[in-house]
């Protein structure tokens, strides 16, 4: 599959990344190289094979629903680029 | 040789004995390392952060513990950490501009365990940004050099962790391995590196790259050191729901000098195209040594090996693109300036904060997960992953462990593969299948190349048989005899 320049722009929107015109060109070429190599997977017939999302057989990991110590508000906000009181500050959304 | 150089030449277990006998104090040891770091690290550039004050304070505490007889295997041992592991109160950058000023409010579980044993933390080590790379050249700050030849890469992504052990500026280190990021730099730096079974070591506090593949592991001077460090970090952690509840054996007890009767599988697919002559010679030599000493070599087949890299470069970037969405300038890390609205803040922050390789993988991952392509890429790769894992499970019916090369060539020159991402990806061809299958594997130094660069061999064990890697790795090391003297720096 060949990825088009338009698709690269669309993907960059989804990925919340912006690129210059030159960068878009380079990245489209590199993605095409990599995807060209990945096309190799189509040699394999995988019909009916269960996908593996984890190389381990654990299904669910439950614990008792008991309150435990957690990070306090100050520690949780200690790396915030901008904060006010107990909250993260972001640009106006609505 | 000065007294200080001698201290930093000791293995972890030798140091442990001397500390226990009180022939050395933890403070002397920490000082010797800090002094060597200031002398040698300007050449090697393994450290992003040196935690001098913390190390001296911890050394003092370790000495108090030793005085009281409250000693654990790592008490007073100077250890450094890949900068992907969260350390409370100490910058954790992932070698990325986006986390340059990030100071975690908590310790990763492995860090907590090391501290609990009284280890001395020397600092945080360089890596490829977000562990994406095979050369440590993707660090946003500076590349690390290979101590055996300062013009060569140390491997990656745990290049700082490998180089620090080889340069004797840490007694032992922790790295992380998503597609070979512990084993490949271990091979290139002439040290031992182990990726435990997926689920054996808690990932809590490991900055996530590809969550179904990431695993933390030791990088050390020898296999005994590796076993001691693995003992400290392995085991169930309720904070990581993928950590396995089964008990861990004492890995140090798995050490053995004999391979007699051991069935070692040699996968024929690993010895074809792409394998460099010198590495092939090294692995062949390892095979001969093992056979002479009573191991049974058995040709096996892992028929889907050739699809592993393609599978990995769908799955790992897909998981990464999702994991890295959290870097949006809101909760921690960089926030760009001069944005008009929220969306622009996200885009500017991420574009300024991430380096080219990280962006490339986010793009690749976003593409393969996007509407219309999911089945063709992500689902397909997940199905191939099943097949690759089955290959290994079948193979382990015929053998106790599997021997393979680690990297196709010895360490390459800095800059050599920087402009060709696909070539860089293909250098992980022998390590990636192990992550896809979730298996334990160890890289042990085997020989030096004609140019004096180390070459390692890899031993892969069945799932949750990490002790098999320690056993065969340690026995191989004993059979091989002393490795080349550490490089002068």
Interface residues (C-beta under 8 A of the other chain):
Chain A: X1 X3 X7 X8 X11 X12 X14 X15 X16 X17 X18 X19 X27 X30 X31 X33 X34 X35 X37 X38 X40 X41 X42 X43 X44 X46 X49 X50 X51 X52 X53 X54 X55 X56 X58 X61 X63 X71 X75 X76 X78 X79 X80 X81 X82 X88 X90 X91 X92 X93
Chain B: X101 X102 X103 X105 X106 X198 X199 X212 X238 X241 X242 X244 X304 X306 X307 X309 X310 X311 X313 X314 X321 X325 X328 X329 X330 X331 X332 X333 X334 X335 X339 X341 X342 X343 X345 X346 X347 X348 X350 X351 X354 X359 X360 X362 X363 X364 X366 X367 X370 X373 X376 X377 X379 X380 X381 X382 X383 X384 X385 X386 X387 X389 X421 X422 X425 X435 X436 X437 X438 X439 X463
